[in-house]
Amino acid sequence: MIEKVKVSREIADAAEVCSTFSRAMLISDVSSIYAGFTMVDKSSTKLAKLLVKDNYELEDAIQICFGEYEVKETPVERFKYFYDKYSQSDILFEKDFLGGMLAVAEWFDLPVKGRE
């Protein structure tokens, strides 16, 4: 099994937007950017430019196009992601989950959003 490529949240979000594209079209767009061609700005162009900027090899970029990646985040970044996701929710479970997250953050004195 191939090890998943580690990516930033920004790249993961860009890849998620592209997940509805056909894989062949996405790989073609990403490869074109890697080859130095300019393209009309679209979601796949944004993803490709982020991958080039962060110095991913083309092989890793293709793997990312297939969804074979995982997000690399610090614990504080991960906390912020869930805080932003659940703080807007009206679902009781998600509000309770957020309350538990904030309690743990306070308990460990973590410098995270929501504890201002």
KOLGU-4560 file (N, C-alpha, C; in nm, 3 decimals, padded with zeros to 5 digits):
<recs>
<n_xx: 00.084 n_yy: -00.118 n_zz: 00.000 ca_xx: 00.000 ca_yy: 00.000 ca_zz: 00.000 c_xx: 00.089 c_yy: 00.125 c_zz: 00.000 mol: A seq: 1 type: MET>
<n_xx: 00.051 n_yy: 00.222 n_zz: -00.079 ca_xx: 00.125 ca_yy: 00.346 ca_zz: -00.089 c_xx: 00.092 c_yy: 00.434 c_zz: 00.031 mol: A seq: 2 type: ILE>
<n_xx: 00.197 n_yy: 00.494 n_zz: 00.089 ca_xx: 00.177 ca_yy: 00.585 ca_zz: 00.201 c_xx: 00.111 c_yy: 00.712 c_zz: 00.151 mol: A seq: 3 type: GLU>
<n_xx: 00.015 n_yy: 00.763 n_zz: 00.226 ca_xx: -00.055 ca_yy: 00.885 ca_zz: 00.187 c_xx: 00.038 c_yy: 01.006 c_zz: 00.198 mol: A seq: 4 type: LYS>
<n_xx: 00.020 n_yy: 01.099 n_zz: 00.107 ca_xx: 00.096 ca_yy: 01.223 ca_zz: 00.107 c_xx: 00.038 c_yy: 01.315 c_zz: 00.213 mol: A seq: 5 type: VAL>
<n_xx: 00.122 n_yy: 01.383 n_zz: 00.287 ca_xx: 00.077 ca_yy: 01.476 ca_zz: 00.389 c_xx: 00.065 c_yy: 01.615 c_zz: 00.327 mol: A seq: 6 type: LYS>
<n_xx: -00.050 n_yy: 01.679 n_zz: 00.347 ca_xx: -00.077 ca_yy: 01.810 ca_zz: 00.287 c_xx: -00.131 c_yy: 01.907 c_zz: 00.390 mol: A seq: 7 type: VAL>
<n_xx: -00.123 n_yy: 02.035 n_zz: 00.358 ca_xx: -00.179 ca_yy: 02.139 ca_zz: 00.445 c_xx: -00.331 c_yy: 02.141 c_zz: 00.432 mol: A seq: 8 type: SER>
<n_xx: -00.397 n_yy: 02.206 n_zz: 00.525 ca_xx: -00.542 ca_yy: 02.221 ca_zz: 00.520 c_xx: -00.582 c_yy: 02.295 c_zz: 00.392 mol: A seq: 9 type: ARG>
<n_xx: -00.504 n_yy: 02.396 n_zz: 00.351 ca_xx: -00.534 ca_yy: 02.473 ca_zz: 00.231 c_xx: -00.537 c_yy: 02.382 c_zz: 00.107 mol: A seq: 10 type: GLU>
<n_xx: -00.439 n_yy: 02.293 n_zz: 00.096 ca_xx: -00.436 ca_yy: 02.201 ca_zz: -00.018 c_xx: -00.550 c_yy: 02.100 c_zz: -00.008 mol: A seq: 11 type: ILE>
<n_xx: -00.578 n_yy: 02.051 n_zz: 00.111 ca_xx: -00.688 ca_yy: 01.956 ca_zz: 00.129 c_xx: -00.821 c_yy: 02.019 c_zz: 00.088 mol: A seq: 12 type: ALA>
<n_xx: -00.842 n_yy: 02.145 n_zz: 00.127 ca_xx: -00.966 ca_yy: 02.215 ca_zz: 00.089 c_xx: -00.974 c_yy: 02.232 c_zz: -00.063 mol: A seq: 13 type: ASP>
<n_xx: -00.863 n_yy: 02.268 n_zz: -00.126 ca_xx: -00.860 ca_yy: 02.283 ca_zz: -00.272 c_xx: -00.886 c_yy: 02.148 c_zz: -00.341 mol: A seq: 14 type: ALA>
<n_xx: -00.829 n_yy: 02.042 n_zz: -00.287 ca_xx: -00.849 ca_yy: 01.909 ca_zz: -00.345 c_xx: -00.994 c_yy: 01.865 c_zz: -00.328 mol: A seq: 15 type: ALA>
<n_xx: -01.054 n_yy: 01.900 n_zz: -00.216 ca_xx: -01.194 ca_yy: 01.864 ca_zz: -00.190 c_xx: -01.286 c_yy: 01.929 c_zz: -00.293 mol: A seq: 16 type: GLU>
<n_xx: -01.259 n_yy: 02.055 n_zz: -00.326 ca_xx: -01.338 ca_yy: 02.126 ca_zz: -00.428 c_xx: -01.328 c_yy: 02.053 c_zz: -00.562 mol: A seq: 17 type: VAL>
<n_xx: -01.211 n_yy: 01.998 n_zz: -00.589 ca_xx: -01.186 ca_yy: 01.928 ca_zz: -00.717 c_xx: -01.234 c_yy: 01.784 c_zz: -00.717 mol: A seq: 18 type: CYS>
<n_xx: -01.282 n_yy: 01.734 n_zz: -00.606 ca_xx: -01.316 ca_yy: 01.592 ca_zz: -00.596 c_xx: -01.429 c_yy: 01.550 c_zz: -00.690 mol: A seq: 19 type: SER>
<n_xx: -01.509 n_yy: 01.646 n_zz: -00.737 ca_xx: -01.618 ca_yy: 01.611 ca_zz: -00.827 c_xx: -01.573 c_yy: 01.607 c_zz: -00.974 mol: A seq: 20 type: THR>
<n_xx: -01.451 n_yy: 01.653 n_zz: -01.002 ca_xx: -01.399 ca_yy: 01.651 ca_zz: -01.139 c_xx: -01.366 c_yy: 01.508 c_zz: -01.179 mol: A seq: 21 type: PHE>
<n_xx: -01.360 n_yy: 01.484 n_zz: -01.309 ca_xx: -01.312 ca_yy: 01.354 ca_zz: -01.352 c_xx: -01.163 c_yy: 01.348 c_zz: -01.319 mol: A seq: 22 type: SER>
<n_xx: -01.117 n_yy: 01.235 n_zz: -01.275 ca_xx: -00.975 ca_yy: 01.219 ca_zz: -01.237 c_xx: -00.883 c_yy: 01.253 c_zz: -01.354 mol: A seq: 23 type: ARG>
<n_xx: -00.920 n_yy: 01.208 n_zz: -01.474 ca_xx: -00.835 ca_yy: 01.232 ca_zz: -01.591 c_xx: -00.821 c_yy: 01.381 c_zz: -01.618 mol: A seq: 24 type: ALA>
<n_xx: -00.931 n_yy: 01.454 n_zz: -01.609 ca_xx: -00.927 ca_yy: 01.598 ca_zz: -01.634 c_xx: -00.844 c_yy: 01.669 c_zz: -01.528 mol: A seq: 25 type: MET>
<n_xx: -00.862 n_yy: 01.630 n_zz: -01.403 ca_xx: -00.787 ca_yy: 01.690 ca_zz: -01.293 c_xx: -00.637 c_yy: 01.665 c_zz: -01.309 mol: A seq: 26 type: LEU>
<n_xx: -00.600 n_yy: 01.541 n_zz: -01.339 ca_xx: -00.459 ca_yy: 01.507 ca_zz: -01.357 c_xx: -00.401 c_yy: 01.582 c_zz: -01.476 mol: A seq: 27 type: ILE>
<n_xx: -00.478 n_yy: 01.596 n_zz: -01.582 ca_xx: -00.433 ca_yy: 01.671 ca_zz: -01.699 c_xx: -00.407 c_yy: 01.817 c_zz: -01.664 mol: A seq: 28 type: SER>
<n_xx: -00.499 n_yy: 01.879 n_zz: -01.589 ca_xx: -00.483 ca_yy: 02.019 ca_zz: -01.549 c_xx: -00.361 c_yy: 02.037 c_zz: -01.459 mol: A seq: 29 type: ASP>
<n_xx: -00.348 n_yy: 01.950 n_zz: -01.361 ca_xx: -00.235 ca_yy: 01.960 ca_zz: -01.267 c_xx: -00.103 c_yy: 01.939 c_zz: -01.342 mol: A seq: 30 type: VAL>
<n_xx: -00.099 n_yy: 01.840 n_zz: -01.430 ca_xx: 00.024 ca_yy: 01.813 ca_zz: -01.507 c_xx: 00.059 c_yy: 01.932 c_zz: -01.595 mol: A seq: 31 type: SER>
<n_xx: -00.039 n_yy: 01.998 n_zz: -01.651 ca_xx: -00.014 ca_yy: 02.115 ca_zz: -01.736 c_xx: 00.051 c_yy: 02.227 c_zz: -01.658 mol: A seq: 32 type: SER>
<n_xx: 00.005 n_yy: 02.251 n_zz: -01.536 ca_xx: 00.064 ca_yy: 02.355 ca_zz: -01.452 c_xx: 00.208 c_yy: 02.317 c_zz: -01.419 mol: A seq: 33 type: ILE>
<n_xx: 00.231 n_yy: 02.188 n_zz: -01.388 ca_xx: 00.367 ca_yy: 02.142 ca_zz: -01.358 c_xx: 00.459 c_yy: 02.158 c_zz: -01.479 mol: A seq: 34 type: TYR>
<n_xx: 00.403 n_yy: 02.146 n_zz: -01.598 ca_xx: 00.484 ca_yy: 02.159 ca_zz: -01.720 c_xx: 00.510 c_yy: 02.306 c_zz: -01.755 mol: A seq: 35 type: ALA>
<n_xx: 00.448 n_yy: 02.397 n_zz: -01.680 ca_xx: 00.474 ca_yy: 02.538 ca_zz: -01.702 c_xx: 00.373 c_yy: 02.609 c_zz: -01.789 mol: A seq: 36 type: GLY>
<n_xx: 00.266 n_yy: 02.540 n_zz: -01.826 ca_xx: 00.162 ca_yy: 02.603 ca_zz: -01.907 c_xx: 00.074 c_yy: 02.690 c_zz: -01.818 mol: A seq: 37 type: PHE>
<n_xx: 00.020 n_yy: 02.795 n_zz: -01.876 ca_xx: -00.076 ca_yy: 02.877 ca_zz: -01.803 c_xx: -00.216 c_yy: 02.832 c_zz: -01.842 mol: A seq: 38 type: THR>
<n_xx: -00.306 n_yy: 02.841 n_zz: -01.748 ca_xx: -00.443 ca_yy: 02.797 ca_zz: -01.773 c_xx: -00.540 c_yy: 02.898 c_zz: -01.717 mol: A seq: 39 type: MET>
<n_xx: -00.662 n_yy: 02.891 n_zz: -01.763 ca_xx: -00.768 ca_yy: 02.974 ca_zz: -01.708 c_xx: -00.784 c_yy: 02.937 c_zz: -01.562 mol: A seq: 40 type: VAL>
<n_xx: -00.800 n_yy: 03.037 n_zz: -01.476 ca_xx: -00.816 ca_yy: 03.007 ca_zz: -01.333 c_xx: -00.944 c_yy: 02.928 c_zz: -01.310 mol: A seq: 41 type: ASP>
<n_xx: -00.928 n_yy: 02.817 n_zz: -01.247 ca_xx: -01.039 ca_yy: 02.733 ca_zz: -01.203 c_xx: -00.991 c_yy: 02.654 c_zz: -01.083 mol: A seq: 42 type: LYS>
<n_xx: -01.075 n_yy: 02.575 n_zz: -01.026 ca_xx: -01.041 ca_yy: 02.504 ca_zz: -00.903 c_xx: -00.917 c_yy: 02.417 c_zz: -00.918 mol: A seq: 43 type: SER>
<n_xx: -00.906 n_yy: 02.347 n_zz: -01.030 ca_xx: -00.790 ca_yy: 02.260 ca_zz: -01.048 c_xx: -00.661 c_yy: 02.341 c_zz: -01.063 mol: A seq: 44 type: SER>
<n_xx: -00.672 n_yy: 02.461 n_zz: -01.120 ca_xx: -00.555 ca_yy: 02.548 ca_zz: -01.133 c_xx: -00.507 c_yy: 02.592 c_zz: -00.996 mol: A seq: 45 type: THR>
<n_xx: -00.601 n_yy: 02.626 n_zz: -00.909 ca_xx: -00.565 ca_yy: 02.667 ca_zz: -00.772 c_xx: -00.492 c_yy: 02.553 c_zz: -00.702 mol: A seq: 46 type: LYS>
<n_xx: -00.548 n_yy: 02.432 n_zz: -00.710 ca_xx: -00.484 ca_yy: 02.317 ca_zz: -00.647 c_xx: -00.343 c_yy: 02.298 c_zz: -00.701 mol: A seq: 47 type: LEU>
<n_xx: -00.329 n_yy: 02.299 n_zz: -00.834 ca_xx: -00.198 ca_yy: 02.276 ca_zz: -00.895 c_xx: -00.098 c_yy: 02.383 c_zz: -00.853 mol: A seq: 48 type: ALA>
<n_xx: -00.138 n_yy: 02.508 n_zz: -00.850 ca_xx: -00.047 ca_yy: 02.616 ca_zz: -00.811 c_xx: -00.003 c_yy: 02.601 c_zz: -00.666 mol: A seq: 49 type: LYS>
<n_xx: -00.094 n_yy: 02.558 n_zz: -00.579 ca_xx: -00.057 ca_yy: 02.533 ca_zz: -00.439 c_xx: 00.044 c_yy: 02.419 c_zz: -00.429 mol: A seq: 50 type: LEU>
<n_xx: 00.024 n_yy: 02.315 n_zz: -00.506 ca_xx: 00.116 ca_yy: 02.201 ca_zz: -00.504 c_xx: 00.254 c_yy: 02.240 c_zz: -00.555 mol: A seq: 51 type: LEU>
<n_xx: 00.259 n_yy: 02.320 n_zz: -00.661 ca_xx: 00.387 ca_yy: 02.367 ca_zz: -00.714 c_xx: 00.455 c_yy: 02.458 c_zz: -00.613 mol: A seq: 52 type: VAL>
<n_xx: 00.378 n_yy: 02.551 n_zz: -00.556 ca_xx: 00.434 ca_yy: 02.645 ca_zz: -00.458 c_xx: 00.496 c_yy: 02.571 c_zz: -00.339 mol: A seq: 53 type: LYS>
<n_xx: 00.431 n_yy: 02.463 n_zz: -00.296 ca_xx: 00.480 ca_yy: 02.387 ca_zz: -00.180 c_xx: 00.580 c_yy: 02.277 c_zz: -00.220 mol: A seq: 54 type: ASP>
<n_xx: 00.625 n_yy: 02.279 n_zz: -00.344 ca_xx: 00.730 ca_yy: 02.189 ca_zz: -00.394 c_xx: 00.696 c_yy: 02.040 c_zz: -00.389 mol: A seq: 55 type: ASN>
<n_xx: 00.571 n_yy: 02.004 n_zz: -00.415 ca_xx: 00.535 ca_yy: 01.862 ca_zz: -00.425 c_xx: 00.585 c_yy: 01.808 c_zz: -00.558 mol: A seq: 56 type: TYR>
<n_xx: 00.637 n_yy: 01.687 n_zz: -00.557 ca_xx: 00.676 ca_yy: 01.619 ca_zz: -00.680 c_xx: 00.548 c_yy: 01.586 c_zz: -00.758 mol: A seq: 57 type: GLU>
<n_xx: 00.559 n_yy: 01.576 n_zz: -00.891 ca_xx: 00.442 ca_yy: 01.545 ca_zz: -00.974 c_xx: 00.378 c_yy: 01.414 c_zz: -00.931 mol: A seq: 58 type: LEU>
<n_xx: 00.460 n_yy: 01.315 n_zz: -00.895 ca_xx: 00.407 ca_yy: 01.185 ca_zz: -00.851 c_xx: 00.317 c_yy: 01.202 c_zz: -00.728 mol: A seq: 59 type: GLU>
<n_xx: 00.359 n_yy: 01.285 n_zz: -00.633 ca_xx: 00.277 ca_yy: 01.311 ca_zz: -00.514 c_xx: 00.152 c_yy: 01.390 c_zz: -00.551 mol: A seq: 60 type: ASP>
<n_xx: 00.166 n_yy: 01.484 n_zz: -00.645 ca_xx: 00.051 ca_yy: 01.563 ca_zz: -00.689 c_xx: -00.057 c_yy: 01.473 c_zz: -00.749 mol: A seq: 61 type: ALA>
<n_xx: -00.014 n_yy: 01.376 n_zz: -00.829 ca_xx: -00.110 ca_yy: 01.282 ca_zz: -00.889 c_xx: -00.177 c_yy: 01.199 c_zz: -00.780 mol: A seq: 62 type: ILE>
<n_xx: -00.100 n_yy: 01.157 n_zz: -00.682 ca_xx: -00.156 ca_yy: 01.081 ca_zz: -00.570 c_xx: -00.261 c_yy: 01.165 c_zz: -00.497 mol: A seq: 63 type: GLN>
<n_xx: -00.234 n_yy: 01.293 n_zz: -00.480 ca_xx: -00.330 ca_yy: 01.383 ca_zz: -00.415 c_xx: -00.456 c_yy: 01.394 c_zz: -00.500 mol: A seq: 64 type: ILE>
<n_xx: -00.442 n_yy: 01.397 n_zz: -00.631 ca_xx: -00.558 ca_yy: 01.402 ca_zz: -00.720 c_xx: -00.649 c_yy: 01.280 c_zz: -00.702 mol: A seq: 65 type: CYS>
<n_xx: -00.591 n_yy: 01.168 n_zz: -00.663 ca_xx: -00.668 ca_yy: 01.046 ca_zz: -00.639 c_xx: -00.722 c_yy: 01.039 c_zz: -00.497 mol: A seq: 66 type: PHE>
<n_xx: -00.700 n_yy: 01.145 n_zz: -00.419 ca_xx: -00.751 ca_yy: 01.149 ca_zz: -00.282 c_xx: -00.666 c_yy: 01.075 c_zz: -00.182 mol: A seq: 67 type: GLY>
<n_xx: -00.546 n_yy: 01.036 n_zz: -00.221 ca_xx: -00.457 ca_yy: 00.961 ca_zz: -00.133 c_xx: -00.366 c_yy: 01.058 c_zz: -00.056 mol: A seq: 68 type: GLU>
<n_xx: -00.426 n_yy: 01.131 n_zz: 00.035 ca_xx: -00.350 ca_yy: 01.227 ca_zz: 00.116 c_xx: -00.413 c_yy: 01.235 c_zz: 00.254 mol: A seq: 69 type: TYR>
<n_xx: -00.338 n_yy: 01.289 n_zz: 00.346 ca_xx: -00.392 ca_yy: 01.319 ca_zz: 00.478 c_xx: -00.343 c_yy: 01.458 c_zz: 00.517 mol: A seq: 70 type: GLU>
<n_xx: -00.424 n_yy: 01.526 n_zz: 00.595 ca_xx: -00.393 ca_yy: 01.663 ca_zz: 00.633 c_xx: -00.294 c_yy: 01.662 c_zz: 00.748 mol: A seq: 71 type: VAL>
<n_xx: -00.187 n_yy: 01.739 n_zz: 00.732 ca_xx: -00.090 ca_yy: 01.754 ca_zz: 00.842 c_xx: -00.127 c_yy: 01.884 c_zz: 00.914 mol: A seq: 72 type: LYS>
<n_xx: -00.154 n_yy: 01.871 n_zz: 01.041 ca_xx: -00.194 ca_yy: 01.986 ca_zz: 01.121 c_xx: -00.134 c_yy: 01.975 c_zz: 01.260 mol: A seq: 73 type: GLU>
<n_xx: -00.110 n_yy: 02.090 n_zz: 01.319 ca_xx: -00.072 ca_yy: 02.091 ca_zz: 01.459 c_xx: -00.199 c_yy: 02.067 c_zz: 01.539 mol: A seq: 74 type: THR>
<n_xx: -00.187 n_yy: 02.029 n_zz: 01.665 ca_xx: -00.308 ca_yy: 02.013 ca_zz: 01.747 c_xx: -00.393 c_yy: 02.141 c_zz: 01.753 mol: A seq: 75 type: PRO>
<n_xx: -00.328 n_yy: 02.256 n_zz: 01.756 ca_xx: -00.403 ca_yy: 02.383 ca_zz: 01.762 c_xx: -00.477 c_yy: 02.406 c_zz: 01.630 mol: A seq: 76 type: VAL>
<n_xx: -00.415 n_yy: 02.375 n_zz: 01.517 ca_xx: -00.483 ca_yy: 02.390 ca_zz: 01.387 c_xx: -00.602 c_yy: 02.294 c_zz: 01.378 mol: A seq: 77 type: GLU>
<n_xx: -00.584 n_yy: 02.173 n_zz: 01.426 ca_xx: -00.693 ca_yy: 02.075 ca_zz: 01.426 c_xx: -00.808 c_yy: 02.121 c_zz: 01.513 mol: A seq: 78 type: ARG>
<n_xx: -00.775 n_yy: 02.177 n_zz: 01.629 ca_xx: -00.876 ca_yy: 02.230 ca_zz: 01.719 c_xx: -00.954 c_yy: 02.342 c_zz: 01.650 mol: A seq: 79 type: PHE>
<n_xx: -00.881 n_yy: 02.433 n_zz: 01.586 ca_xx: -00.944 ca_yy: 02.546 ca_zz: 01.517 c_xx: -01.039 c_yy: 02.497 c_zz: 01.408 mol: A seq: 80 type: LYS>
<n_xx: -00.998 n_yy: 02.393 n_zz: 01.335 ca_xx: -01.083 ca_yy: 02.337 ca_zz: 01.230 c_xx: -01.217 c_yy: 02.290 c_zz: 01.288 mol: A seq: 81 type: TYR>
<n_xx: -01.212 n_yy: 02.211 n_zz: 01.396 ca_xx: -01.335 ca_yy: 02.162 ca_zz: 01.456 c_xx: -01.414 c_yy: 02.273 c_zz: 01.524 mol: A seq: 82 type: PHE>
<n_xx: -01.344 n_yy: 02.367 n_zz: 01.585 ca_xx: -01.413 ca_yy: 02.480 ca_zz: 01.648 c_xx: -01.493 c_yy: 02.557 c_zz: 01.544 mol: A seq: 83 type: TYR>
<n_xx: -01.428 n_yy: 02.589 n_zz: 01.433 ca_xx: -01.497 ca_yy: 02.663 ca_zz: 01.326 c_xx: -01.614 c_yy: 02.583 c_zz: 01.270 mol: A seq: 84 type: ASP>
<n_xx: -01.595 n_yy: 02.452 n_zz: 01.257 ca_xx: -01.700 ca_yy: 02.366 ca_zz: 01.202 c_xx: -01.821 c_yy: 02.356 c_zz: 01.295 mol: A seq: 85 type: LYS>
<n_xx: -01.796 n_yy: 02.334 n_zz: 01.424 ca_xx: -01.906 ca_yy: 02.309 ca_zz: 01.516 c_xx: -01.963 c_yy: 02.433 c_zz: 01.583 mol: A seq: 86 type: TYR>
<n_xx: -01.890 n_yy: 02.544 n_zz: 01.584 ca_xx: -01.942 ca_yy: 02.663 ca_zz: 01.652 c_xx: -02.060 c_yy: 02.723 c_zz: 01.577 mol: A seq: 87 type: SER>
<n_xx: -02.078 n_yy: 02.690 n_zz: 01.451 ca_xx: -02.191 ca_yy: 02.741 ca_zz: 01.373 c_xx: -02.309 c_yy: 02.645 c_zz: 01.370 mol: A seq: 88 type: GLN>
<n_xx: -02.295 n_yy: 02.531 n_zz: 01.433 ca_xx: -02.396 ca_yy: 02.426 ca_zz: 01.424 c_xx: -02.512 c_yy: 02.449 c_zz: 01.521 mol: A seq: 89 type: SER>
<n_xx: -02.629 n_yy: 02.404 n_zz: 01.478 ca_xx: -02.748 ca_yy: 02.404 ca_zz: 01.564 c_xx: -02.778 c_yy: 02.263 c_zz: 01.617 mol: A seq: 90 type: ASP>
<n_xx: -02.695 n_yy: 02.167 n_zz: 01.582 ca_xx: -02.716 ca_yy: 02.028 ca_zz: 01.624 c_xx: -02.662 c_yy: 02.010 c_zz: 01.765 mol: A seq: 91 type: ILE>
<n_xx: -02.747 n_yy: 01.958 n_zz: 01.854 ca_xx: -02.713 ca_yy: 01.946 ca_zz: 01.995 c_xx: -02.584 c_yy: 01.866 c_zz: 02.017 mol: A seq: 92 type: LEU>
<n_xx: -02.569 n_yy: 01.752 n_zz: 01.949 ca_xx: -02.449 ca_yy: 01.670 ca_zz: 01.966 c_xx: -02.324 c_yy: 01.752 c_zz: 01.935 mol: A seq: 93 type: PHE>
<n_xx: -02.328 n_yy: 01.828 n_zz: 01.825 ca_xx: -02.211 ca_yy: 01.906 ca_zz: 01.784 c_xx: -02.182 c_yy: 02.019 c_zz: 01.884 mol: A seq: 94 type: GLU>
<n_xx: -02.285 n_yy: 02.078 n_zz: 01.940 ca_xx: -02.265 ca_yy: 02.182 ca_zz: 02.043 c_xx: -02.203 c_yy: 02.120 c_zz: 02.169 mol: A seq: 95 type: LYS>
<n_xx: -02.251 n_yy: 02.001 n_zz: 02.206 ca_xx: -02.194 ca_yy: 01.930 ca_zz: 02.321 c_xx: -02.048 c_yy: 01.892 c_zz: 02.295 mol: A seq: 96 type: ASP>
<n_xx: -02.020 n_yy: 01.847 n_zz: 02.174 ca_xx: -01.883 ca_yy: 01.812 ca_zz: 02.135 c_xx: -01.792 c_yy: 01.933 c_zz: 02.148 mol: A seq: 97 type: PHE>
<n_xx: -01.840 n_yy: 02.048 n_zz: 02.100 ca_xx: -01.763 ca_yy: 02.172 ca_zz: 02.108 c_xx: -01.740 c_yy: 02.211 c_zz: 02.253 mol: A seq: 98 type: LEU>
<n_xx: -01.842 n_yy: 02.196 n_zz: 02.336 ca_xx: -01.827 ca_yy: 02.226 ca_zz: 02.479 c_xx: -01.721 c_yy: 02.138 c_zz: 02.542 mol: A seq: 99 type: GLY>
<n_xx: -01.717 n_yy: 02.012 n_zz: 02.505 ca_xx: -01.615 ca_yy: 01.921 ca_zz: 02.556 c_xx: -01.477 c_yy: 01.959 c_zz: 02.509 mol: A seq: 100 type: GLY>
<n_xx: -01.467 n_yy: 02.000 n_zz: 02.384 ca_xx: -01.338 ca_yy: 02.043 ca_zz: 02.330 c_xx: -01.286 c_yy: 02.164 c_zz: 02.408 mol: A seq: 101 type: MET>
<n_xx: -01.374 n_yy: 02.260 n_zz: 02.434 ca_xx: -01.333 ca_yy: 02.380 ca_zz: 02.508 c_xx: -01.293 c_yy: 02.346 c_zz: 02.651 mol: A seq: 102 type: LEU>
<n_xx: -01.362 n_yy: 02.249 n_zz: 02.712 ca_xx: -01.327 ca_yy: 02.208 ca_zz: 02.848 c_xx: -01.187 c_yy: 02.145 c_zz: 02.852 mol: A seq: 103 type: ALA>
<n_xx: -01.158 n_yy: 02.061 n_zz: 02.754 ca_xx: -01.025 ca_yy: 01.999 ca_zz: 02.747 c_xx: -00.919 c_yy: 02.105 c_zz: 02.722 mol: A seq: 104 type: VAL>
<n_xx: -00.947 n_yy: 02.200 n_zz: 02.634 ca_xx: -00.851 ca_yy: 02.308 ca_zz: 02.605 c_xx: -00.823 c_yy: 02.389 c_zz: 02.731 mol: A seq: 105 type: ALA>
<n_xx: -00.926 n_yy: 02.415 n_zz: 02.808 ca_xx: -00.907 ca_yy: 02.490 ca_zz: 02.932 c_xx: -00.828 c_yy: 02.407 c_zz: 03.033 mol: A seq: 106 type: GLU>
<n_xx: -00.862 n_yy: 02.280 n_zz: 03.042 ca_xx: -00.796 ca_yy: 02.190 ca_zz: 03.136 c_xx: -00.646 c_yy: 02.185 c_zz: 03.110 mol: A seq: 107 type: TRP>
<n_xx: -00.608 n_yy: 02.176 n_zz: 02.982 ca_xx: -00.467 ca_yy: 02.169 ca_zz: 02.946 c_xx: -00.405 c_yy: 02.306 c_zz: 02.917 mol: A seq: 108 type: PHE>
<n_xx: -00.483 n_yy: 02.410 n_zz: 02.938 ca_xx: -00.438 ca_yy: 02.548 ca_zz: 02.916 c_xx: -00.381 c_yy: 02.566 c_zz: 02.775 mol: A seq: 109 type: ASP>
<n_xx: -00.457 n_yy: 02.518 n_zz: 02.676 ca_xx: -00.414 ca_yy: 02.529 ca_zz: 02.536 c_xx: -00.451 c_yy: 02.666 c_zz: 02.480 mol: A seq: 110 type: LEU>
<n_xx: -00.361 n_yy: 02.727 n_zz: 02.404 ca_xx: -00.388 ca_yy: 02.859 ca_zz: 02.346 c_xx: -00.468 c_yy: 02.846 c_zz: 02.216 mol: A seq: 111 type: PRO>
<n_xx: -00.598 n_yy: 02.819 n_zz: 02.229 ca_xx: -00.680 ca_yy: 02.794 ca_zz: 02.111 c_xx: -00.797 c_yy: 02.891 c_zz: 02.103 mol: A seq: 112 type: VAL>
<n_xx: -00.850 n_yy: 02.899 n_zz: 01.982 ca_xx: -00.967 ca_yy: 02.983 ca_zz: 01.954 c_xx: -01.083 c_yy: 02.937 c_zz: 02.042 mol: A seq: 113 type: LYS>
<n_xx: -01.161 n_yy: 03.030 n_zz: 02.089 ca_xx: -01.275 ca_yy: 02.996 ca_zz: 02.173 c_xx: -01.245 c_yy: 03.014 c_zz: 02.321 mol: A seq: 114 type: GLY>
<n_xx: -01.119 n_yy: 03.034 n_zz: 02.354 ca_xx: -01.080 ca_yy: 03.054 ca_zz: 02.494 c_xx: -01.038 c_yy: 03.199 c_zz: 02.519 mol: A seq: 115 type: ARG>
<n_xx: -01.076 n_yy: 03.289 n_zz: 02.428 ca_xx: -01.034 ca_yy: 03.428 ca_zz: 02.443 c_xx: -01.090 c_yy: 03.487 c_zz: 02.569 mol: A seq: 116 type: GLU>
</recs>
